[in-house]
Amino acid sequence: VTAAGEVVQAPPFEVSLERAYFTPRPSDSFPELDPGQQYVVVRGTVTSRHDRTVPGTLLTQAVAVTDLPDPVNILGAPIDVTQARPELYSAQDSTGLSRIGPDLTYEIGLVYRTEADELPHELTFTLSGYTYRRVNFSSEQDWRDPAEVTQVVVPLAPQETGQAGADDGDDR
């Protein structure tokens, strides 16, 4: 188990998950949810160590929450925690992050949704790394063979007053 804030090597990424907060609406750029639902935003950083741009969806597949109670999908329908995949945002301006450039570090928000009345004081995430290899019977290469690297335990608390969006004004 890796502590929150420590950098984890999960190829092609270096990932640090620092903290998480929950809120009915992180900022005006996020839609209002159904009554009883709320967002869970996980703050951290990511750097791609691959020599090419990597799709942001690879990161959302590489980070899996294991203990978020009562997750819901983007349409608000209940899902199993094993199916809960975050949306990836830039923490600086709450815009979607679809690509991660080589050797660039991004402050990120991984955004989940839940309908739980009570949330734990911490969440556990499994981080997986991938191998860039040739696809069978093809000359193309892709990220394959996910392998669990570690688990990261992140503190979870309510959104602080004045915190806006995935950007909470913390310039760490």
Buried (B, 14 or more C-beta within 10 A) or exposed (E): EBEBBEBBEBBBBBBBBBBBBBBEBBBEBBEEBEEEBBBBBBBBBBBBEBEEEBEBEBBBBBBBBEEBBBBBEEEEEEBEBEEBBBBBBBBBEBEEBEEBEEEEEBBBBBBBBBBBEEBEEBBBBBBBBBEBEEEEEEEEEEBEEBEEBBBBBBBBEEBEEEBEBBBBEEEE
